[in-house]
Amino acid sequence: MVLYRRNFLPGGTYFFTVTLVDRRSSVLFENVDALRNAFRTARRERPFELDAIVILPDHLHAVMTFPPHDADFAGRWRRIKGHFSSALLRDGVEITRHSNGELALWQRRYWEHTIRDGGDFARHIDYAHFNPVKHGYVRRVCDWPHSSFHLYVRNGMLPEDWAGENGESRDGFGERAEEGRLEG
């Protein structure tokens, strides 16, 4: 068994990939308002900055920054997942259960990466924003509705035609050849 060690950096910025158990599901996309409310509630309970996010049908990518002296991202993800799952149950959405009775909605683990510097931050935000194009959901980044990309455009940080058609004007989007590819 591989021993996986997480890097807990108080006040750090992290990139996350969080995935549903059923990779064929579209429950995140179909219940995006409940997911947004889960994030809002979790932020009120345990503050963090949401620097970027993209919500796809079966997984999401987020870049989050935590307050000084705080690195409890696991607790925040527990809250986000829990609030979302509870909202789905309240709304009558069928969620299968594991043999022990636990909900079988979210994968237990998630991918996390500690952002090292400004370049790393930009690469991971680019990767998140480009992910709907990478997966073939849209041809242009601006066509995916559930992305912080639109906030970046409104704030003048990115042009609406960023990445062009199918990423023609950009290369890599956070995937550094010497480190391998980010998982999507």
C-alpha positions as a Markdown table, in Angstrom:
| # | Residue | x | y | z |
|---|---|---|---|---|
| 1 | Met | 0.0 | 0.0 | 0.0 |
| 2 | Val | 1.3 | 3.4 | -0.9 |
| 3 | Leu | 1.7 | 5.9 | 2.0 |
| 4 | Tyr | 0.2 | 9.2 | 0.8 |
| 5 | Arg | 1.2 | 12.3 | 2.7 |
| 6 | Arg | -0.7 | 15.6 | 2.3 |
| 7 | Asn | 1.1 | 18.9 | 2.5 |
| 8 | Phe | -0.6 | 21.1 | 5.1 |
| 9 | Leu | 0.5 | 24.7 | 4.6 |
| 10 | Pro | -1.3 | 27.2 | 6.9 |
| 11 | Gly | -2.5 | 30.1 | 4.7 |
| 12 | Gly | -1.6 | 28.1 | 1.6 |
| 13 | Thr | -3.3 | 28.0 | -1.8 |
| 14 | Tyr | -4.2 | 24.6 | -3.2 |
| 15 | Phe | -5.6 | 23.1 | -6.4 |
| 16 | Phe | -8.2 | 20.4 | -6.0 |
| 17 | Thr | -9.8 | 17.8 | -8.2 |
| 18 | Val | -12.9 | 16.3 | -6.5 |
| 19 | Thr | -14.8 | 13.5 | -8.2 |
| 20 | Leu | -18.0 | 11.6 | -7.9 |
| 21 | Val | -18.0 | 7.8 | -7.4 |
| 22 | Asp | -19.9 | 7.4 | -10.7 |
| 23 | Arg | -17.9 | 9.0 | -13.4 |
| 24 | Arg | -20.9 | 8.7 | -15.8 |
| 25 | Ser | -23.1 | 10.8 | -13.4 |
| 26 | Ser | -24.0 | 14.4 | -14.2 |
| 27 | Val | -25.4 | 15.2 | -10.7 |
| 28 | Leu | -23.0 | 18.1 | -10.2 |
| 29 | Phe | -24.1 | 19.9 | -13.4 |
| 30 | Glu | -27.7 | 19.0 | -12.8 |
| 31 | Asn | -27.7 | 20.4 | -9.2 |
| 32 | Val | -25.2 | 23.2 | -9.6 |
| 33 | Asp | -27.3 | 25.6 | -7.4 |
| 34 | Ala | -27.2 | 23.1 | -4.5 |
| 35 | Leu | -23.4 | 22.8 | -5.0 |
| 36 | Arg | -23.0 | 26.6 | -5.0 |
| 37 | Asn | -25.0 | 26.8 | -1.8 |
| 38 | Ala | -22.9 | 24.0 | -0.3 |
| 39 | Phe | -19.8 | 26.1 | -1.0 |
| 40 | Arg | -21.4 | 29.3 | 0.4 |
| 41 | Thr | -22.4 | 27.5 | 3.6 |
| 42 | Ala | -19.0 | 25.9 | 4.1 |
| 43 | Arg | -17.3 | 29.3 | 3.5 |
| 44 | Arg | -19.5 | 30.9 | 6.2 |
| 45 | Glu | -18.6 | 28.1 | 8.6 |
| 46 | Arg | -14.9 | 27.8 | 7.8 |
| 47 | Pro | -13.7 | 30.7 | 5.7 |
| 48 | Phe | -11.6 | 30.3 | 2.6 |
| 49 | Glu | -11.1 | 32.2 | -0.7 |
| 50 | Leu | -12.3 | 30.5 | -3.8 |
| 51 | Asp | -9.8 | 31.7 | -6.4 |
| 52 | Ala | -11.1 | 29.6 | -9.3 |
| 53 | Ile | -13.6 | 26.8 | -9.9 |
| 54 | Val | -15.1 | 24.8 | -12.8 |
| 55 | Ile | -17.9 | 22.4 | -12.2 |
| 56 | Leu | -18.3 | 19.6 | -14.7 |
| 57 | Pro | -20.9 | 16.8 | -14.7 |
| 58 | Asp | -18.9 | 14.3 | -12.6 |
| 59 | His | -16.0 | 16.3 | -11.1 |
| 60 | Leu | -14.9 | 19.8 | -10.2 |
| 61 | His | -11.6 | 21.6 | -10.1 |
| 62 | Ala | -11.0 | 24.4 | -7.5 |
| 63 | Val | -8.2 | 26.7 | -6.4 |
| 64 | Met | -8.7 | 27.7 | -2.8 |
| 65 | Thr | -6.7 | 29.9 | -0.4 |
| 66 | Phe | -6.9 | 29.4 | 3.3 |
| 67 | Pro | -6.6 | 31.9 | 6.2 |
| 68 | Pro | -3.3 | 32.3 | 7.9 |
| 69 | His | -2.7 | 29.7 | 10.6 |
| 70 | Asp | -5.3 | 27.3 | 8.9 |
| 71 | Ala | -4.7 | 24.4 | 6.5 |
| 72 | Asp | -7.7 | 22.3 | 7.2 |
| 73 | Phe | -8.8 | 21.7 | 3.7 |
| 74 | Ala | -10.0 | 18.2 | 4.5 |
| 75 | Gly | -12.5 | 19.6 | 7.0 |
| 76 | Arg | -13.8 | 22.1 | 4.4 |
| 77 | Trp | -14.2 | 19.4 | 1.7 |
| 78 | Arg | -16.1 | 17.3 | 4.3 |
| 79 | Arg | -18.5 | 20.2 | 4.8 |
| 80 | Ile | -18.9 | 21.0 | 1.1 |
| 81 | Lys | -19.6 | 17.4 | 0.3 |
| 82 | Gly | -21.9 | 16.9 | 3.3 |
| 83 | His | -24.0 | 20.0 | 2.6 |
| 84 | Phe | -24.3 | 19.1 | -1.1 |
| 85 | Ser | -25.3 | 15.5 | -0.3 |
| 86 | Ser | -27.8 | 16.6 | 2.3 |
| 87 | Ala | -29.4 | 19.0 | -0.2 |
| 88 | Leu | -29.7 | 16.3 | -2.8 |
| 89 | Leu | -31.4 | 14.0 | -0.2 |
| 90 | Arg | -33.8 | 16.8 | 0.8 |
| 91 | Asp | -34.6 | 17.3 | -2.9 |
| 92 | Gly | -35.4 | 13.6 | -3.3 |
| 93 | Val | -32.4 | 12.8 | -5.5 |
| 94 | Glu | -31.7 | 9.1 | -5.4 |
| 95 | Ile | -28.2 | 8.4 | -4.0 |
| 96 | Thr | -26.9 | 4.9 | -3.8 |
| 97 | Arg | -25.2 | 3.7 | -0.6 |
| 98 | His | -22.1 | 1.6 | 0.2 |
| 99 | Ser | -22.7 | -1.7 | 1.9 |
| 100 | Asn | -21.9 | 0.0 | 5.3 |
| 101 | Gly | -24.7 | 2.5 | 4.7 |
| 102 | Glu | -22.6 | 5.5 | 3.8 |
| 103 | Leu | -23.6 | 7.5 | 0.8 |
| 104 | Ala | -21.8 | 6.5 | -2.4 |
| 105 | Leu | -21.8 | 9.9 | -4.1 |
| 106 | Trp | -18.3 | 11.3 | -3.7 |
| 107 | Gln | -15.0 | 9.5 | -4.1 |
| 108 | Arg | -13.4 | 9.4 | -0.7 |
| 109 | Arg | -10.1 | 10.8 | -1.8 |
| 110 | Tyr | -9.4 | 13.8 | -3.9 |
| 111 | Trp | -6.4 | 15.2 | -5.7 |
| 112 | Glu | -4.7 | 18.2 | -4.0 |
| 113 | His | -1.7 | 20.2 | -5.1 |
| 114 | Thr | 0.0 | 22.9 | -3.1 |
| 115 | Ile | 0.5 | 26.0 | -5.3 |
| 116 | Arg | 4.1 | 27.0 | -5.2 |
| 117 | Asp | 4.2 | 30.4 | -6.8 |
| 118 | Gly | 2.5 | 32.8 | -9.2 |
| 119 | Gly | 3.3 | 30.8 | -12.3 |
| 120 | Asp | 2.0 | 27.6 | -10.7 |
| 121 | Phe | -1.2 | 29.5 | -9.6 |
| 122 | Ala | -1.8 | 30.7 | -13.2 |
| 123 | Arg | -1.2 | 27.3 | -14.7 |
| 124 | His | -3.7 | 25.6 | -12.4 |
| 125 | Ile | -6.3 | 28.3 | -13.0 |
| 126 | Asp | -5.8 | 27.9 | -16.7 |
| 127 | Tyr | -6.1 | 24.1 | -16.4 |
| 128 | Ala | -9.4 | 24.4 | -14.5 |
| 129 | His | -10.9 | 26.9 | -16.9 |
| 130 | Phe | -9.8 | 24.9 | -20.0 |
| 131 | Asn | -11.1 | 21.6 | -18.6 |
| 132 | Pro | -14.6 | 21.7 | -20.2 |
| 133 | Val | -12.9 | 22.1 | -23.6 |
| 134 | Lys | -10.4 | 19.3 | -22.8 |
| 135 | His | -13.3 | 16.9 | -22.1 |
| 136 | Gly | -15.2 | 17.9 | -25.2 |
| 137 | Tyr | -18.2 | 19.6 | -23.5 |
| 138 | Val | -17.7 | 22.9 | -25.4 |
| 139 | Arg | -15.4 | 24.2 | -28.1 |
| 140 | Arg | -14.6 | 27.5 | -26.4 |
| 141 | Val | -13.9 | 28.2 | -22.7 |
| 142 | Cys | -16.4 | 31.0 | -22.6 |
| 143 | Asp | -19.2 | 28.6 | -23.6 |
| 144 | Trp | -19.1 | 26.6 | -20.4 |
| 145 | Pro | -21.5 | 28.2 | -17.9 |
| 146 | His | -20.2 | 26.8 | -14.6 |
| 147 | Ser | -16.8 | 28.3 | -14.4 |
| 148 | Ser | -15.1 | 31.2 | -12.6 |
| 149 | Phe | -13.7 | 32.0 | -16.1 |
| 150 | His | -16.7 | 34.4 | -16.5 |
| 151 | Leu | -15.8 | 36.3 | -13.3 |
| 152 | Tyr | -12.2 | 36.6 | -14.6 |
| 153 | Val | -13.6 | 38.1 | -17.9 |
| 154 | Arg | -15.9 | 40.5 | -16.0 |
| 155 | Asn | -13.0 | 41.6 | -13.8 |
| 156 | Gly | -10.8 | 42.2 | -16.9 |
| 157 | Met | -8.3 | 39.5 | -16.0 |
| 158 | Leu | -8.9 | 37.4 | -19.1 |
| 159 | Pro | -10.4 | 38.2 | -22.6 |
| 160 | Glu | -13.7 | 36.4 | -23.5 |
| 161 | Asp | -11.9 | 34.7 | -26.4 |
| 162 | Trp | -9.1 | 33.3 | -24.2 |
| 163 | Ala | -7.8 | 30.0 | -25.5 |
| 164 | Gly | -9.6 | 30.5 | -28.8 |
| 165 | Glu | -11.5 | 27.6 | -30.5 |
| 166 | Asn | -10.5 | 24.2 | -28.9 |
| 167 | Gly | -7.5 | 25.8 | -27.3 |
| 168 | Glu | -5.9 | 26.9 | -30.6 |
| 169 | Ser | -4.3 | 30.0 | -29.1 |
| 170 | Arg | -2.8 | 28.4 | -26.0 |
| 171 | Asp | -0.7 | 25.3 | -25.3 |
| 172 | Gly | -0.6 | 23.1 | -22.2 |
| 173 | Phe | -3.1 | 24.8 | -19.9 |
| 174 | Gly | -1.2 | 23.9 | -16.7 |
| 175 | Glu | 0.2 | 20.6 | -18.0 |
| 176 | Arg | 3.9 | 20.7 | -17.6 |
| 177 | Ala | 5.7 | 18.0 | -19.7 |
| 178 | Glu | 8.5 | 17.6 | -17.2 |
| 179 | Glu | 6.1 | 16.9 | -14.3 |
| 180 | Gly | 3.5 | 14.8 | -16.2 |
| 181 | Arg | 0.0 | 15.8 | -16.9 |
| 182 | Leu | -2.6 | 17.0 | -14.4 |
| 183 | Glu | -5.5 | 14.6 | -14.1 |
| 184 | Gly | -8.8 | 15.8 | -15.3 |
